[in-house]
Amino acid sequence: FVRKYRPPPHLVRRMKVHTQARTAMSSASADEGEVLALLSASLRAEVLHAARGPYLEAQHFFAVFAKDVPVMRQLCAVVDYFALAPSESVFHPGEAATAMYILTSGSAMYTLRPLGASLRSSCVPGKRIASHEQVQTLEPTRPIADAALWTRWRCKGQLEGSQKACTVLAMGAGKVAEVAQRTGRLFVTARSYARSFCRFISSQSPGTDIVDYEEFSRFLQWGGSEDKLSLFSVAFGLRASAARASVVRTTMYRRTLYSDTS
């Protein structure tokens, strides 16, 4: 490919890093898919719930359904899981957002670049960054682009892998809608939540893809909510904290398990 198309050297270096990481990750992903395919439908639903549920339950909206096992199992079954190689991008500014993303391991970089900013060389070979850009490191359980679930959203920044590979959950807006159509409680709550979320976004005009949920919780408490959504902040505070603790325990357990079996 390089001999045929002769891309610039900095792209060749990035392609090499990406293909090496992707090759290693694809074999692990294939092993996971083969294991899940061997399980019965009910057991697979339980396993996916146990593996992905804590990350969803740590999020503002889904925390309310933490104890609703049937709903959470349906949601966990439609979540996409993928590995993100170093410097590989998930989305760019101006692109239509179609999913909420949650890191499950490793870290990723989220970059906000002012319009018209000039590019300068960075410490990463072959990579150039804009002057005055804002770079934020995202850790596991932190959601991004979740506005895509509730409204038509254009990405404000760029999400890409950092120096080491990471894994990501992607909850598509269409997938949530499909589950909501089959589940009355989820549909009613999601509809009211979406209306309040859109009012919040309109009042804030955020220039980022990362929602300030502390501010949103205050908005719900002080007149920006519908029906019983003012209780959202309370449920979120209690259940999301417990879910994050569960994620930490799960991560520590996996590290211990892997070290014992290696």
C-alpha positions as CSV (number, residue, x, y, z in Angstrom):
1,F,0.0,0.0,0.0
2,V,2.8,2.4,0.9
3,R,4.7,1.6,-2.3
4,K,1.6,2.1,-4.4
5,Y,0.2,5.3,-2.9
6,R,3.3,6.8,-1.3
7,P,1.6,8.6,1.7
8,P,3.7,11.2,3.6
9,P,6.2,9.7,6.1
10,H,4.3,11.0,9.2
11,L,1.2,9.0,8.0
12,V,3.3,5.9,7.4
13,R,4.5,6.0,11.0
14,R,1.0,6.4,12.2
15,M,-0.2,3.6,10.0
16,K,2.5,1.3,11.3
17,V,1.6,2.0,15.0
18,H,-2.1,1.6,14.2
19,T,-1.8,-1.7,12.3
20,Q,0.4,-3.3,15.0
21,A,-2.0,-2.3,17.8
22,R,-5.0,-3.3,15.7
23,T,-3.6,-6.7,14.9
24,A,-3.0,-7.5,18.6
25,M,-6.5,-6.2,19.6
26,S,-8.3,-8.0,16.8
27,S,-7.2,-11.4,18.0
28,A,-8.4,-10.6,21.6
29,S,-11.7,-9.3,20.2
30,A,-12.2,-12.5,18.1
31,D,-11.6,-14.7,21.2
32,E,-14.2,-12.7,23.1
33,G,-16.7,-13.1,20.3
34,E,-16.1,-16.8,20.0
35,V,-16.7,-17.3,23.7
36,L,-19.9,-15.3,23.7
37,A,-21.2,-17.3,20.7
38,L,-20.8,-20.5,22.6
39,L,-23.2,-19.3,25.4
40,S,-27.0,-19.7,25.4
41,A,-29.0,-16.5,24.9
42,S,-29.9,-16.2,28.6
43,L,-26.4,-16.8,29.8
44,R,-24.9,-14.4,27.3
45,A,-27.4,-11.7,28.5
46,E,-26.2,-12.3,32.1
47,V,-22.6,-12.1,31.1
48,L,-22.9,-8.9,29.1
49,H,-24.9,-7.4,31.9
50,A,-22.2,-8.2,34.4
51,A,-19.4,-7.0,32.1
52,R,-21.0,-3.8,30.7
53,G,-23.7,-2.9,33.2
54,P,-21.5,-1.1,35.7
55,Y,-20.3,1.3,33.0
56,L,-23.8,2.1,31.9
57,E,-25.1,2.4,35.5
58,A,-22.4,5.0,36.2
59,Q,-24.1,7.4,33.7
60,H,-26.6,10.0,34.5
61,F,-29.6,8.6,32.7
62,F,-29.0,4.9,33.0
63,A,-28.2,5.1,36.7
64,V,-32.0,5.3,37.4
65,F,-32.4,1.8,35.9
66,A,-29.5,0.2,37.8
67,K,-31.9,-2.1,39.7
68,D,-34.2,-2.8,36.7
69,V,-32.4,-6.0,35.6
70,P,-34.6,-6.7,32.5
71,V,-34.1,-3.2,31.1
72,M,-30.4,-3.2,31.8
73,R,-29.9,-6.5,30.2
74,Q,-31.6,-5.3,27.0
75,L,-29.4,-2.2,27.0
76,C,-26.2,-4.1,27.6
77,A,-27.1,-6.5,24.8
78,V,-27.1,-3.7,22.2
79,V,-24.0,-1.9,23.4
80,D,-21.1,-2.0,20.9
81,Y,-17.6,-2.8,22.2
82,F,-14.4,-1.9,20.4
83,A,-10.7,-1.3,20.9
84,L,-9.2,2.1,20.1
85,A,-5.6,2.1,18.8
86,P,-3.2,4.9,19.6
87,S,-4.0,8.1,17.6
88,E,-7.0,6.4,16.1
89,S,-10.0,8.9,16.0
90,V,-13.6,8.1,16.9
91,F,-15.0,11.4,15.7
92,H,-14.0,14.9,14.5
93,P,-15.4,18.4,14.9
94,G,-18.5,19.0,12.8
95,E,-19.4,15.3,12.3
96,A,-22.9,14.1,13.2
97,A,-22.8,12.3,16.5
98,T,-24.6,8.9,16.5
99,A,-23.6,7.4,19.8
100,M,-22.5,7.9,23.4
101,Y,-19.0,6.6,24.1
102,I,-17.7,5.3,27.5
103,L,-14.1,4.3,28.1
104,T,-13.8,0.9,29.9
105,S,-10.0,0.7,30.1
106,G,-7.0,2.8,29.3
107,S,-7.3,6.5,28.5
108,A,-8.2,8.6,25.5
109,M,-7.6,12.3,24.5
110,Y,-10.4,14.7,23.8
111,T,-9.3,17.8,21.9
112,L,-11.1,21.1,21.4
113,R,-9.6,23.3,18.7
114,P,-10.6,26.9,18.2
115,L,-11.9,27.7,14.8
116,G,-9.2,29.1,12.5
117,A,-6.4,28.2,14.9
118,S,-3.0,27.6,13.3
119,L,-1.2,24.3,13.6
120,R,2.1,23.7,15.3
121,S,4.4,20.7,15.8
122,S,3.8,18.5,18.8
123,C,5.9,16.1,20.7
124,V,4.2,13.2,18.9
125,P,6.1,12.3,15.7
126,G,4.1,13.2,12.6
127,K,1.3,14.9,14.6
128,R,0.5,18.6,14.5
129,I,-1.8,20.4,17.0
130,A,-3.4,23.8,17.0
131,S,-2.2,26.7,19.1
132,H,-4.5,27.4,22.1
133,E,-6.3,24.0,21.7
134,Q,-7.6,22.3,24.8
135,V,-6.6,18.7,25.4
136,Q,-8.4,16.6,28.1
137,T,-7.5,13.1,29.1
138,L,-10.6,10.9,29.6
139,E,-10.5,8.0,32.1
140,P,-12.9,5.0,32.4
141,T,-16.6,5.6,33.1
142,R,-16.4,9.1,31.7
143,P,-19.1,9.5,28.9
144,I,-18.6,11.7,25.9
145,A,-20.9,12.8,23.1
146,D,-23.9,11.5,25.1
147,A,-26.0,14.4,23.7
148,A,-26.4,12.2,20.6
149,L,-28.9,10.1,22.6
150,W,-31.3,13.0,23.1
151,T,-30.9,15.4,20.2
152,R,-29.3,16.0,16.8
153,W,-25.7,16.8,17.8
154,R,-22.7,17.9,15.9
155,C,-19.4,17.0,17.5
156,K,-17.5,19.9,18.9
157,G,-14.1,18.3,19.3
158,Q,-12.0,15.2,18.4
159,L,-11.8,12.0,20.4
160,E,-8.8,9.8,19.8
161,G,-6.7,7.1,21.4
162,S,-3.8,8.1,23.6
163,Q,-0.3,6.5,23.6
164,K,-1.7,3.1,24.7
165,A,-4.6,1.2,23.4
166,C,-8.0,1.5,25.2
167,T,-11.4,-0.1,25.0
168,V,-14.7,1.7,24.5
169,L,-18.4,1.1,24.8
170,A,-20.6,2.8,22.2
171,M,-24.3,3.1,22.9
172,G,-26.0,4.1,19.7
173,A,-29.0,6.4,19.7
174,G,-31.0,4.1,17.5
175,K,-30.2,1.1,19.8
176,V,-31.6,3.0,22.8
177,A,-34.7,3.9,20.8
178,E,-35.3,0.3,19.8
179,V,-35.1,-0.9,23.4
180,A,-37.3,2.0,24.6
181,Q,-40.0,1.0,22.1
182,R,-40.2,-2.4,23.7
183,T,-40.1,-1.1,27.3
184,G,-42.8,1.3,28.4
185,R,-41.0,2.6,31.5
186,L,-37.8,3.3,29.6
187,F,-39.7,5.0,26.8
188,V,-41.6,7.4,29.2
189,T,-38.5,8.3,31.2
190,A,-36.3,8.7,28.1
191,R,-38.9,11.0,26.5
192,S,-39.1,13.3,29.5
193,Y,-35.4,13.2,30.1
194,A,-34.7,14.1,26.5
195,R,-37.0,17.2,26.7
196,S,-35.3,18.4,29.9
197,F,-31.8,17.7,28.4
198,C,-32.6,19.7,25.3
199,R,-33.8,22.6,27.4
200,F,-30.6,22.4,29.4
201,I,-28.4,22.4,26.3
202,S,-30.3,25.3,24.9
203,S,-29.8,27.3,28.0
204,Q,-26.1,26.5,28.2
205,S,-25.0,26.5,24.5
206,P,-22.0,24.3,25.4
207,G,-19.0,24.3,23.2
208,T,-17.9,20.8,24.2
209,D,-19.1,17.2,23.9
210,I,-18.7,16.6,27.6
211,V,-21.8,17.4,29.6
212,D,-21.5,19.0,33.1
213,Y,-23.8,16.7,34.9
214,E,-23.5,18.5,38.2
215,E,-24.9,21.6,36.5
216,F,-27.6,19.5,34.8
217,S,-28.6,18.0,38.1
218,R,-29.0,21.5,39.6
219,F,-31.1,22.4,36.5
220,L,-33.4,19.4,37.1
221,Q,-33.8,20.2,40.8
222,W,-34.7,23.9,40.2
223,G,-37.5,23.9,37.8
224,G,-35.9,22.5,34.6
225,S,-37.5,19.1,34.9
226,E,-40.7,17.4,34.0
227,D,-42.8,15.1,36.2
228,K,-40.5,13.2,38.6
229,L,-37.2,14.0,36.9
230,S,-36.3,16.3,39.7
231,L,-35.4,13.1,41.6
232,F,-32.9,12.2,38.8
233,S,-30.0,14.0,40.5
234,V,-30.6,12.1,43.8
235,A,-30.8,8.7,42.1
236,F,-27.8,9.6,39.9
237,G,-25.7,10.7,42.9
238,L,-26.3,7.5,44.9
239,R,-26.4,4.9,42.1
240,A,-23.6,6.3,39.9
241,S,-21.3,6.4,42.9
242,A,-22.0,2.8,43.7
243,A,-21.6,1.9,40.0
244,R,-18.2,3.6,39.8
245,A,-17.1,1.7,42.9
246,S,-18.3,-1.5,41.2
247,V,-16.2,-0.6,38.2
248,V,-13.1,-0.1,40.3
249,R,-13.7,-3.4,42.1
250,T,-14.2,-5.2,38.8
251,T,-11.0,-3.8,37.4
252,M,-9.0,-4.8,40.4
253,Y,-10.5,-8.3,40.3
254,R,-9.6,-8.7,36.7
255,R,-6.0,-7.6,37.3
256,T,-5.7,-10.1,40.2
257,L,-7.3,-12.8,38.1
258,Y,-5.0,-12.2,35.1
259,S,-1.9,-12.0,37.3
260,D,-2.9,-15.3,39.0
261,T,-3.5,-17.1,35.7
262,S,-0.4,-15.8,33.8
